Amino acid sequence: MNSIRNRVILSGHLGQDPDVKQFDNGKSFVKFSVATNESYKNDKGESVTETTWHNIVAWNGLAKTAAKSLNKGKEVVVEGKIVNRQYVDKEGVKRYVTEIVASELLLIAPRQKESDDLAF
């Protein structure tokens, strides 16, 4: 049962190109945002779509893969864990951040046109 604690799987589109950092000790780090959409009908029967943005981080080999393979608008599935952290910014204000630390990434290829699928 421990393997399913603090596990999240998101499917969405990248909001921007990954931001890559390389450290002196050889470790690499990448961060990017993923948008997920939820559609429903409101009380008036109108269709509504809500977008939620998720901050994603990845380290080392996964960071290098993300940096090479991902760019703005691409669809991706991210598996990882939710991490809450805090830091003090340059003005001395305490900030709180919620991130998904990725353990796996899956790129979703764009759908082919129906005519492309019907090759004889």
GUNUVO-807108 format. One line per 10 residues: number of its first residue (from 1); their letters; for each residue x, y, z of N, C-alpha, C, O. Coordinates in Angstrom, 1 decimal, always signed. Layout:
N
NUM) a) X,Y,Z,X,Y,Z,X,Y,Z,X,Y,Z  ...
//
This chain:
120
1) mnsirnrvil) +0.8,-1.2,+0.0,+0.0,+0.0,+0.0,+0.9,+1.3,+0.0,+0.4,+2.3,-0.4  +2.1,+1.2,+0.5,+2.9,+2.4,+0.5,+3.2,+2.9,-0.9,+3.5,+4.1,-1.0  +3.2,+2.1,-1.9,+3.6,+2.5,-3.2,+2.6,+3.5,-3.9,+2.9,+4.2,-4.9  +1.3,+3.6,-3.3,+0.4,+4.5,-3.9,+0.2,+5.8,-3.1,-0.7,+6.6,-3.5  +0.9,+5.9,-2.0,+0.8,+7.2,-1.3,+1.5,+8.3,-2.0,+2.6,+8.1,-2.5  +0.9,+9.5,-2.0,+1.5,+10.7,-2.6,+2.0,+10.4,-4.0,+3.1,+10.6,-4.4  +1.1,+9.9,-4.8,+1.4,+9.6,-6.2,+0.3,+10.4,-7.1,-0.9,+10.3,-6.8  +0.8,+11.1,-8.1,-0.1,+11.8,-8.9,+0.2,+11.5,-10.4,+1.4,+11.3,-10.7  -0.8,+11.4,-11.2,-0.6,+11.3,-12.7,-1.4,+12.4,-13.3,-2.6,+12.5,-13.1  -0.7,+13.2,-14.1,-1.4,+14.3,-14.8,-1.2,+14.2,-16.3,-0.1,+13.7,-16.8
11) sghlgqdpdv) -2.2,+14.5,-17.1,-2.1,+14.6,-18.5,-2.5,+16.0,-18.9,-3.6,+16.4,-18.6  -1.6,+16.7,-19.7,-1.9,+18.0,-20.1,-0.9,+18.5,-21.1,-0.1,+17.8,-21.6  -1.0,+19.8,-21.3,-0.1,+20.5,-22.3,+0.8,+21.4,-21.6,+0.5,+22.1,-20.6  +2.1,+21.5,-22.1,+3.1,+22.4,-21.6,+2.7,+23.8,-21.8,+2.3,+24.2,-22.9  +2.9,+24.7,-20.8,+2.6,+26.1,-20.9,+3.7,+26.9,-21.4,+3.5,+28.0,-22.0  +5.0,+26.4,-21.3,+6.1,+27.1,-21.8,+7.2,+26.0,-22.0,+7.1,+24.9,-21.6  +8.3,+26.4,-22.7,+9.4,+25.5,-22.9,+10.1,+25.3,-21.5,+10.0,+26.1,-20.7  +10.6,+24.1,-21.3,+11.2,+23.8,-20.0,+12.4,+24.7,-19.7,+13.1,+25.1,-20.6  +12.5,+25.1,-18.4,+13.6,+25.9,-18.0,+14.7,+25.0,-17.3,+14.4,+24.3,-16.3  +15.8,+24.9,-18.0,+16.9,+23.9,-17.6,+18.0,+24.6,-16.8,+18.4,+25.7,-17.2
21) kqfdngksfv) +18.4,+24.0,-15.7,+19.6,+24.4,-15.0,+20.6,+23.3,-14.8,+20.2,+22.2,-14.5  +21.8,+23.6,-15.0,+22.9,+22.6,-14.8,+23.8,+23.1,-13.6,+24.2,+24.2,-13.6  +24.0,+22.2,-12.6,+24.8,+22.6,-11.5,+26.2,+22.2,-11.6,+26.5,+21.3,-12.4  +27.1,+22.8,-10.8,+28.5,+22.5,-10.9,+28.8,+21.1,-10.6,+29.8,+20.5,-11.1  +28.0,+20.5,-9.7,+28.3,+19.1,-9.3,+27.8,+18.1,-10.3,+27.9,+16.8,-10.1  +27.3,+18.5,-11.5,+26.9,+17.6,-12.6,+25.4,+17.3,-12.6,+24.9,+16.8,-13.6  +24.7,+17.7,-11.5,+23.2,+17.4,-11.5,+22.5,+18.4,-12.4,+23.0,+19.6,-12.6  +21.4,+18.0,-13.0,+20.6,+18.9,-13.8,+19.2,+18.9,-13.3,+18.7,+18.0,-12.6  +18.5,+20.0,-13.6,+17.2,+20.3,-13.0,+16.4,+21.0,-14.1,+16.9,+21.8,-14.8  +15.1,+20.6,-14.3,+14.3,+21.2,-15.2,+12.9,+21.5,-14.6,+12.4,+20.8,-13.7
31) kfsvatnesy) +12.3,+22.7,-14.9,+11.0,+23.0,-14.4,+10.1,+23.5,-15.6,+10.6,+24.1,-16.5  +8.8,+23.1,-15.5,+7.9,+23.6,-16.6,+6.5,+23.5,-16.0,+6.3,+22.9,-14.9  +5.5,+24.1,-16.7,+4.2,+24.0,-16.2,+3.3,+23.2,-17.1,+3.6,+23.2,-18.3  +2.3,+22.5,-16.6,+1.4,+21.7,-17.4,+0.0,+22.2,-17.1,-0.4,+22.3,-15.9  -0.8,+22.4,-18.1,-2.2,+22.8,-17.9,-3.1,+21.6,-18.1,-3.0,+20.8,-19.0  -4.0,+21.4,-17.1,-5.1,+20.4,-17.3,-6.4,+21.1,-17.3,-6.6,+22.1,-16.7  -7.3,+20.5,-18.1,-8.6,+21.1,-18.3,-9.7,+20.2,-17.8,-9.6,+19.0,-17.9  -10.7,+20.8,-17.2,-11.9,+20.1,-16.8,-13.1,+20.8,-17.4,-13.3,+22.0,-17.2  -14.0,+20.1,-18.1,-15.2,+20.6,-18.6,-16.4,+20.1,-17.9,-16.5,+18.9,-17.6  -17.4,+21.0,-17.8,-18.7,+20.6,-17.1,-19.7,+21.6,-17.5,-19.4,+22.7,-18.1
41) kndkgesvte) -21.0,+21.3,-17.2,-22.1,+22.2,-17.5,-22.4,+22.9,-16.1,-22.6,+22.3,-15.1  -22.6,+24.2,-16.2,-22.9,+25.0,-15.0,-24.4,+24.9,-14.7,-25.2,+24.2,-15.5  -24.9,+25.7,-13.7,-26.3,+25.7,-13.4,-27.2,+26.1,-14.5,-28.4,+25.7,-14.6  -26.7,+26.9,-15.4,-27.5,+27.5,-16.5,-27.4,+26.5,-17.7,-28.0,+26.8,-18.8  -26.7,+25.4,-17.6,-26.6,+24.5,-18.7,-25.5,+24.9,-19.7,-25.4,+24.2,-20.8  -24.7,+25.9,-19.4,-23.7,+26.3,-20.3,-22.4,+25.5,-20.1,-22.1,+25.1,-18.9  -21.7,+25.2,-21.1,-20.5,+24.4,-21.1,-19.4,+25.3,-20.6,-19.2,+26.4,-21.1  -18.7,+24.9,-19.5,-17.6,+25.6,-18.9,-16.3,+24.8,-18.9,-16.4,+23.6,-18.6  -15.2,+25.3,-19.2,-13.9,+24.6,-19.1,-13.0,+25.4,-18.2,-12.8,+26.6,-18.3  -12.5,+24.7,-17.2,-11.6,+25.3,-16.2,-10.2,+24.7,-16.4,-10.0,+23.5,-16.6
51) ttwhnivawn) -9.2,+25.6,-16.4,-7.8,+25.2,-16.6,-7.1,+25.3,-15.3,-7.2,+26.4,-14.6  -6.3,+24.3,-14.9,-5.5,+24.3,-13.7,-4.1,+24.2,-14.1,-3.8,+23.3,-14.9  -3.2,+25.0,-13.6,-1.8,+25.0,-13.9,-1.0,+24.2,-12.8,-1.3,+24.5,-11.6  -0.1,+23.3,-13.2,+0.7,+22.6,-12.3,+2.1,+22.8,-12.5,+2.6,+22.8,-13.7  +2.9,+23.1,-11.5,+4.4,+23.3,-11.6,+5.0,+21.9,-11.5,+4.8,+21.2,-10.5  +5.8,+21.6,-12.5,+6.5,+20.3,-12.6,+8.0,+20.5,-12.5,+8.6,+21.5,-13.1  +8.7,+19.7,-11.7,+10.2,+19.7,-11.7,+10.7,+18.2,-12.0,+10.0,+17.3,-11.6  +11.8,+18.1,-12.6,+12.5,+16.8,-12.8,+14.0,+17.0,-12.6,+14.5,+18.1,-12.8  +14.6,+15.9,-12.2,+16.0,+16.0,-11.9,+16.8,+15.0,-12.8,+16.3,+14.0,-13.3  +18.1,+15.3,-13.0,+19.1,+14.5,-13.7,+18.7,+13.9,-15.0,+18.4,+14.7,-15.9
61) glaktaaksl) +18.7,+12.6,-15.2,+18.4,+12.0,-16.5,+17.0,+12.4,-17.0,+16.9,+12.6,-18.2  +16.0,+12.4,-16.1,+14.7,+12.8,-16.6,+14.6,+14.3,-17.0,+13.9,+14.6,-17.9  +15.4,+15.1,-16.3,+15.5,+16.5,-16.7,+16.1,+16.6,-18.1,+15.6,+17.5,-18.9  +17.2,+15.9,-18.4,+17.8,+16.0,-19.7,+16.8,+15.5,-20.8,+16.8,+16.1,-21.8  +16.1,+14.4,-20.5,+15.1,+13.9,-21.4,+14.0,+15.0,-21.7,+13.6,+15.2,-22.8  +13.5,+15.6,-20.6,+12.5,+16.6,-20.7,+13.0,+17.8,-21.5,+12.3,+18.3,-22.4  +14.2,+18.2,-21.3,+14.8,+19.4,-22.0,+14.9,+19.1,-23.5,+14.7,+20.0,-24.3  +15.2,+17.9,-23.8,+15.4,+17.5,-25.3,+14.1,+17.3,-26.0,+13.9,+17.6,-27.1  +13.1,+16.8,-25.3,+11.9,+16.3,-25.9,+10.7,+17.2,-25.8,+9.7,+17.1,-26.6  +10.6,+18.1,-24.8,+9.4,+18.9,-24.5,+9.6,+20.3,-25.0,+10.6,+20.9,-25.0
71) nkgkevvveg) +8.4,+20.8,-25.5,+8.4,+22.3,-25.7,+6.9,+22.7,-25.6,+6.0,+21.9,-25.5  +6.8,+24.0,-25.6,+5.5,+24.6,-25.3,+4.4,+24.0,-26.2,+4.6,+23.8,-27.4  +3.3,+23.7,-25.6,+2.1,+23.1,-26.3,+2.1,+21.6,-26.4,+1.0,+21.1,-26.7  +3.2,+20.9,-26.2,+3.2,+19.5,-26.4,+2.4,+18.8,-25.3,+2.4,+19.3,-24.1  +1.7,+17.7,-25.6,+0.9,+17.0,-24.6,+1.9,+16.0,-24.0,+2.7,+15.3,-24.6  +1.7,+15.9,-22.6,+2.6,+15.0,-21.9,+1.8,+14.4,-20.7,+0.9,+15.0,-20.2  +2.2,+13.2,-20.3,+1.7,+12.6,-19.1,+2.8,+12.6,-18.1,+3.9,+12.1,-18.4  +2.6,+13.1,-16.9,+3.6,+13.2,-15.8,+3.2,+12.4,-14.7,+2.0,+12.5,-14.2  +4.1,+11.5,-14.2,+3.8,+10.8,-12.9,+4.9,+11.2,-11.9,+6.0,+11.4,-12.3  +4.4,+11.5,-10.7,+5.3,+11.9,-9.7,+4.7,+12.0,-8.3,+3.6,+11.4,-8.1
81) kivnrqyvdk) +5.3,+12.9,-7.5,+4.7,+13.1,-6.1,+4.6,+14.6,-5.9,+5.3,+15.4,-6.5  +3.6,+15.0,-5.1,+3.3,+16.4,-4.7,+4.3,+16.7,-3.6,+4.4,+16.0,-2.6  +4.9,+17.9,-3.8,+5.9,+18.4,-2.8,+5.5,+19.8,-2.5,+5.3,+20.7,-3.4  +5.3,+20.2,-1.2,+5.1,+21.5,-0.7,+6.4,+22.0,-0.1,+7.0,+21.3,+0.7  +6.8,+23.2,-0.5,+8.1,+23.8,+0.1,+7.9,+25.3,+0.3,+7.0,+25.9,-0.3  +8.8,+25.8,+1.1,+8.7,+27.3,+1.3,+10.1,+27.8,+1.2,+11.1,+27.1,+1.4  +10.2,+29.1,+0.8,+11.5,+29.8,+0.7,+11.3,+31.3,+1.0,+10.1,+31.7,+1.0  +12.3,+32.0,+1.2,+12.3,+33.4,+1.5,+12.8,+34.1,+0.2,+13.9,+33.9,-0.2  +12.0,+35.0,-0.4,+12.4,+35.7,-1.6,+13.4,+36.8,-1.3,+13.8,+37.0,-0.2  +13.8,+37.5,-2.4,+14.8,+38.6,-2.3,+14.4,+39.7,-1.4,+15.2,+40.4,-0.8
91) egvkryvtei) +13.1,+39.9,-1.3,+12.5,+41.0,-0.4,+12.3,+40.5,+1.0,+11.8,+41.3,+1.9  +12.6,+39.3,+1.3,+12.5,+38.7,+2.7,+11.1,+38.2,+3.0,+10.8,+37.9,+4.1  +10.3,+38.0,+1.9,+8.9,+37.5,+2.1,+8.9,+36.0,+2.0,+9.5,+35.4,+1.0  +8.3,+35.3,+2.9,+8.2,+33.9,+2.9,+7.2,+33.4,+1.8,+6.0,+33.9,+1.8  +7.6,+32.6,+0.9,+6.7,+32.1,-0.2,+6.5,+30.6,+0.0,+7.4,+29.9,+0.5  +5.4,+30.2,-0.5,+5.0,+28.7,-0.5,+4.8,+28.3,-1.9,+4.2,+28.9,-2.7  +5.3,+27.1,-2.2,+5.2,+26.5,-3.6,+4.7,+25.1,-3.5,+5.2,+24.3,-2.6  +3.8,+24.7,-4.4,+3.4,+23.3,-4.5,+3.9,+22.8,-5.9,+3.6,+23.5,-6.9  +4.6,+21.7,-5.9,+5.2,+21.2,-7.2,+4.9,+19.7,-7.3,+4.7,+19.1,-6.3  +5.0,+19.3,-8.5,+5.0,+17.8,-8.8,+6.4,+17.5,-9.1,+7.0,+18.0,-10.1
101) vasellliap) +7.1,+16.6,-8.4,+8.4,+16.1,-8.7,+8.2,+14.9,-9.5,+7.8,+13.8,-9.1  +8.6,+15.0,-10.8,+8.3,+13.9,-11.8,+9.2,+12.8,-11.6,+10.4,+12.9,-11.3  +8.7,+11.6,-11.7,+9.4,+10.3,-11.7,+9.4,+9.7,-13.1,+10.3,+8.9,-13.4  +8.4,+10.0,-13.8,+8.2,+9.5,-15.2,+7.5,+10.5,-16.1,+6.7,+11.3,-15.6  +7.9,+10.5,-17.4,+7.3,+11.4,-18.4,+6.9,+10.5,-19.6,+7.7,+9.6,-20.0  +5.8,+10.8,-20.2,+5.3,+10.1,-21.4,+4.8,+11.2,-22.3,+3.9,+11.9,-22.1  +5.5,+11.2,-23.5,+5.1,+12.2,-24.5,+3.9,+11.6,-25.3,+3.9,+10.4,-25.7  +2.9,+12.4,-25.6,+1.8,+12.0,-26.4,+1.9,+12.5,-27.8,+2.0,+13.7,-28.0  +2.0,+11.6,-28.7,+2.1,+12.0,-30.1,+0.8,+12.7,-30.6,-0.2,+12.2,-30.2  +0.9,+13.7,-31.5,-0.3,+14.3,-32.0,-1.1,+13.2,-32.8,-0.5,+12.4,-33.4
111) rqkesddlaf) -2.4,+13.4,-32.7,-3.3,+12.5,-33.5,-3.1,+12.7,-35.0,-2.9,+13.8,-35.5  -3.1,+11.6,-35.7,-3.0,+11.6,-37.1,-4.4,+12.0,-37.7,-5.4,+11.6,-37.1  -4.4,+12.6,-38.8,-5.7,+12.8,-39.5,-6.3,+11.5,-39.9,-5.5,+10.5,-40.2  -7.6,+11.5,-40.0,-8.3,+10.2,-40.3,-7.8,+9.7,-41.6,-7.7,+8.5,-41.8  -7.6,+10.6,-42.6,-7.2,+10.1,-43.9,-5.8,+9.5,-43.9,-5.5,+8.6,-44.7  -4.9,+9.9,-42.9,-3.6,+9.3,-42.8,-3.7,+7.8,-42.2,-2.9,+7.0,-42.5  -4.7,+7.6,-41.4,-4.9,+6.3,-40.8,-5.4,+5.2,-41.9,-5.2,+4.0,-41.7  -6.0,+5.7,-42.9,-6.6,+4.8,-43.9,-5.7,+4.6,-45.1,-6.2,+4.7,-46.2  -4.5,+4.2,-44.9,-3.6,+3.9,-46.0,-3.8,+2.5,-46.5,-3.8,+1.6,-45.7  -4.0,+2.3,-47.8,-4.2,+1.0,-48.4,-3.0,+0.6,-49.2,-3.0,-0.5,-49.8
//
